[in-house]
């Protein structure tokens, strides 16, 4: 084990008391520490970022406890991502919450019962009915020509997120394919050494 790895592990282990003080959601420090180590040790770039800025690493881990969202890779709720705060500045560890994590936070808060993101492809029968009505969307999801396996974004028209509110109504937000690609193209993780979700 390298000196950097030992240093990062020691810094993580030192967070047990502050983690426990922040944790009102029943997360287990030992498990979250293990998940953090797995993510950090996966790539040299991530390890370097964690070793170079222990304050950012500390903040990311304590944010896990404060908001009650796990680093468990099977849940895919959030990630420890190396990111530069500015041009020419060294990368530091940031806590990135995935769309699954955002849905968990919304359902835990009682804002929505569930939410689902759905993509719309050429040939789908899609009709927008407004921001508070479920859209009409019919598609043959088993049609092999619906999605271009070599380039899944090739036939993409757009997408929408449908959320069922606890009041019984719905909330719908749509994005065109161009808007989805614009988000991808502005993502700091798109071309970086950490191939993260955009």
Kinemage of the C-alpha trace (Angstrom):
@kinemage 1
@onewidth
@group {chain A} dominant
@subgroup {mainchain}
@vectorlist {calphas} color= white
{ca unk a 1} P 0.000 0.000 0.000
{ca unk a 2} L 1.378 3.417 -0.989
{ca unk a 3} L 1.896 6.334 1.400
{ca unk a 4} L -0.975 8.192 -0.302
{ca unk a 5} L -3.321 5.259 0.199
{ca unk a 6} L -2.361 4.981 3.874
{ca unk a 7} L -2.822 8.737 4.345
{ca unk a 8} L -6.273 8.754 2.728
{ca unk a 9} L -7.411 5.744 4.773
{ca unk a 10} L -6.190 7.404 7.981
{ca unk a 11} L -8.068 10.593 7.062
{ca unk a 12} L -11.241 8.599 6.399
{ca unk a 13} L -10.996 6.665 9.680
{ca unk a 14} L -10.553 9.933 11.601
{ca unk a 15} L -14.044 10.998 10.451
{ca unk a 16} L -15.951 8.419 12.498
{ca unk a 17} L -16.946 10.776 15.342
{ca unk a 18} L -17.972 13.769 13.184
{ca unk a 19} L -19.757 11.378 10.791
{ca unk a 20} L -21.735 9.877 13.684
{ca unk a 21} L -22.604 13.355 14.971
{ca unk a 22} L -24.060 14.323 11.556
{ca unk a 23} L -25.744 10.975 10.884
{ca unk a 24} L -29.450 10.989 11.742
{ca unk a 25} L -30.378 8.608 8.928
{ca unk a 26} L -29.002 5.307 10.233
{ca unk a 27} L -26.034 5.064 7.884
{ca unk a 28} L -23.192 2.838 9.091
{ca unk a 29} L -19.811 4.569 9.177
{ca unk a 30} L -17.850 1.345 8.559
{ca unk a 31} L -19.879 0.614 5.408
{ca unk a 32} L -19.705 4.163 4.056
{ca unk a 33} L -15.959 4.258 4.774
{ca unk a 34} L -15.524 1.013 2.824
{ca unk a 35} L -17.544 2.385 -0.120
{ca unk a 36} L -15.495 5.603 -0.032
{ca unk a 37} L -12.206 3.668 -0.065
{ca unk a 38} L -13.401 1.589 -3.027
{ca unk a 39} L -14.282 4.695 -5.036
{ca unk a 40} L -11.115 6.585 -4.121
{ca unk a 41} L -8.688 3.716 -4.730
{ca unk a 42} L -10.215 2.842 -8.111
{ca unk a 43} L -8.128 5.403 -10.026
{ca unk a 44} L -4.844 7.172 -9.359
{ca unk a 45} L -6.375 10.540 -10.305
{ca unk a 46} L -9.091 10.148 -7.652
{ca unk a 47} L -6.555 9.025 -5.047
{ca unk a 48} L -4.346 12.030 -5.877
{ca unk a 49} L -7.308 14.421 -5.463
{ca unk a 50} L -8.264 12.850 -2.112
{ca unk a 51} L -4.680 13.000 -0.822
{ca unk a 52} L -4.058 16.574 -1.979
{ca unk a 53} L -7.128 18.147 -0.366
{ca unk a 54} L -8.191 16.391 2.822
{ca unk a 55} L -10.640 19.193 3.685
{ca unk a 56} L -12.649 18.567 0.502
{ca unk a 57} L -12.598 14.817 1.207
{ca unk a 58} L -13.811 15.448 4.762
{ca unk a 59} L -16.623 17.718 3.537
{ca unk a 60} L -17.777 15.142 0.980
{ca unk a 61} L -17.912 12.322 3.538
{ca unk a 62} L -19.685 14.457 6.144
{ca unk a 63} L -22.220 15.521 3.499
{ca unk a 64} L -23.032 11.825 3.031
{ca unk a 65} L -23.974 11.656 6.718
{ca unk a 66} L -25.764 15.022 6.763
{ca unk a 67} L -28.131 14.281 3.876
{ca unk a 68} L -28.479 10.537 4.479
{ca unk a 69} L -27.498 9.281 1.071
{ca unk a 70} L -25.217 6.257 0.751
{ca unk a 71} L -22.086 5.711 -1.316
{ca unk a 72} L -23.191 2.075 -1.783
{ca unk a 73} L -22.340 1.286 -5.441
{ca unk a 74} L -25.343 -1.040 -5.767
{ca unk a 75} L -27.683 1.882 -5.017
{ca unk a 76} L -25.839 4.368 -7.295
{ca unk a 77} L -27.145 7.311 -5.268
{ca unk a 78} L -23.931 9.336 -5.139
{ca unk a 79} L -20.252 9.323 -6.049
{ca unk a 80} L -16.964 10.792 -4.873
{ca unk a 81} L -15.729 12.644 -7.943
{ca unk a 82} L -12.375 14.396 -8.480
{ca unk a 83} L -13.037 17.853 -9.856
{ca unk a 84} L -10.954 20.981 -10.307
{ca unk a 85} L -12.468 24.077 -8.636
{ca unk a 86} L -10.933 26.304 -11.306
{ca unk a 87} L -8.597 26.393 -14.266
{ca unk a 88} L -5.093 25.371 -13.290
{ca unk a 89} L -6.129 24.354 -9.767
{ca unk a 90} L -5.609 20.791 -8.530
{ca unk a 91} L -8.587 18.455 -8.420
{ca unk a 92} L -10.405 17.832 -5.178
{ca unk a 93} L -13.025 15.315 -4.116
{ca unk a 94} L -16.655 16.414 -4.468
{ca unk a 95} L -19.846 14.561 -3.601
{ca unk a 96} L -21.988 14.190 -6.726
{ca unk a 97} L -25.580 13.052 -6.281
{ca unk a 98} L -27.003 10.990 -9.151
{ca unk a 99} L -30.560 11.276 -10.459
{ca unk a 100} L -31.349 8.155 -8.418
{ca unk a 101} L -30.062 9.910 -5.325
{ca unk a 102} L -32.143 13.004 -6.082
{ca unk a 103} L -35.231 10.810 -6.432
{ca unk a 104} L -34.430 9.165 -3.093
{ca unk a 105} L -34.099 12.564 -1.416
{ca unk a 106} L -37.430 13.685 -2.910
{ca unk a 107} L -39.259 10.504 -1.889
{ca unk a 108} L -37.696 10.528 1.604
{ca unk a 109} L -38.817 14.152 2.036
{ca unk a 110} L -42.364 13.172 1.042
{ca unk a 111} L -42.382 15.495 -1.985
{ca unk a 112} L -43.059 12.706 -4.478
{ca unk a 113} L -44.145 9.069 -4.336
{ca unk a 114} L -41.911 8.102 -7.250
{ca unk a 115} L -40.179 9.573 -10.284
{ca unk a 116} L -38.932 8.082 -13.543
{ca unk a 117} L -36.857 9.451 -16.415
{ca unk a 118} L -37.835 8.121 -19.853
{ca unk a 119} L -36.200 8.624 -23.260
{ca unk a 120} L -38.201 9.190 -26.453
{ca unk a 121} L -36.870 7.886 -29.780
{ca unk a 122} L -37.777 8.410 -33.420
{ca unk a 123} L -40.874 6.353 -34.228
{ca unk a 124} L -42.312 6.577 -30.712
{ca unk a 125} L -45.840 7.982 -30.437
{ca unk a 126} L -45.326 10.824 -27.967
{ca unk a 127} L -47.773 13.595 -27.098
{ca unk a 128} L -47.018 16.271 -24.509
{ca unk a 129} L -50.060 17.183 -22.386
{ca unk a 130} L -48.569 19.881 -20.180
{ca unk a 131} L -46.503 19.996 -16.980
{ca unk a 132} L -49.208 18.480 -14.723
{ca unk a 133} L -50.507 15.650 -16.943
{ca unk a 134} L -48.953 12.311 -17.842
{ca unk a 135} L -47.778 12.418 -21.468
{ca unk a 136} L -49.030 9.892 -23.988
{ca unk a 137} L -46.042 7.709 -24.886
{ca unk a 138} L -46.302 4.467 -26.827
{ca unk a 139} L -43.239 2.627 -28.090
{ca unk a 140} L -42.286 -0.859 -29.182
{ca unk a 141} L -39.455 -1.275 -26.703
{ca unk a 142} L -38.560 -4.654 -28.220
{ca unk a 143} L -38.021 -3.252 -31.731
{ca unk a 144} L -34.300 -3.822 -32.408
{ca unk a 145} L -34.187 -0.847 -34.802
{ca unk a 146} L -35.615 1.608 -32.224
{ca unk a 147} L -32.215 2.251 -30.622
{ca unk a 148} L -28.938 2.267 -32.541
{ca unk a 149} L -26.734 0.024 -30.364
{ca unk a 150} L -23.529 1.524 -31.791
{ca unk a 151} L -24.718 5.068 -31.002
{ca unk a 152} L -27.645 5.114 -28.540
{ca unk a 153} L -28.089 8.880 -28.931
{ca unk a 154} L -28.449 8.638 -32.733
{ca unk a 155} L -32.265 8.311 -32.851
{ca unk a 156} L -32.971 10.167 -29.627
{ca unk a 157} L -35.694 12.834 -29.854
{ca unk a 158} L -35.669 13.803 -26.201
{ca unk a 159} L -36.770 12.666 -22.806
{ca unk a 160} L -39.002 13.445 -19.883
{ca unk a 161} L -39.163 12.957 -16.160
{ca unk a 162} L -42.509 11.934 -14.720
{ca unk a 163} L -43.052 12.267 -10.969
{ca unk a 164} L -46.145 11.251 -9.012
{ca unk a 165} L -46.831 13.790 -6.299
{ca unk a 166} L -47.995 12.762 -2.849
{ca unk a 167} L -51.149 14.812 -3.551
{ca unk a 168} L -52.001 12.306 -6.305
{ca unk a 169} L -51.186 14.578 -9.229
{ca unk a 170} L -48.232 14.421 -11.590
{ca unk a 171} L -45.343 16.674 -12.510
{ca unk a 172} L -43.675 16.325 -15.912
{ca unk a 173} L -40.583 18.001 -17.304
{ca unk a 174} L -39.307 17.478 -20.854
{ca unk a 175} L -36.005 18.036 -22.621
{ca unk a 176} L -35.152 17.847 -26.305
{ca unk a 177} L -32.251 15.699 -27.469
{ca unk a 178} L -30.284 18.924 -28.060
{ca unk a 179} L -30.860 20.008 -24.449
{ca unk a 180} L -29.808 16.593 -23.127
{ca unk a 181} L -26.618 16.702 -25.217
{ca unk a 182} L -25.916 20.264 -24.065
{ca unk a 183} L -26.017 19.059 -20.453
{ca unk a 184} L -23.651 16.228 -21.347
{ca unk a 185} L -21.284 18.569 -23.163
{ca unk a 186} L -21.044 20.960 -20.209
{ca unk a 187} L -20.436 18.153 -17.703
{ca unk a 188} L -17.000 18.307 -16.106
{ca unk a 189} L -17.049 14.499 -15.906
{ca unk a 190} L -17.741 13.977 -19.628
{ca unk a 191} L -14.136 13.749 -20.852
{ca unk a 192} L -12.236 13.565 -17.596
{ca unk a 193} L -10.273 10.650 -16.228
{ca unk a 194} L -13.247 9.768 -14.046
{ca unk a 195} L -15.927 8.518 -16.423
{ca unk a 196} L -18.886 9.534 -14.339
{ca unk a 197} L -22.572 9.997 -15.010
{ca unk a 198} L -23.548 13.207 -16.746
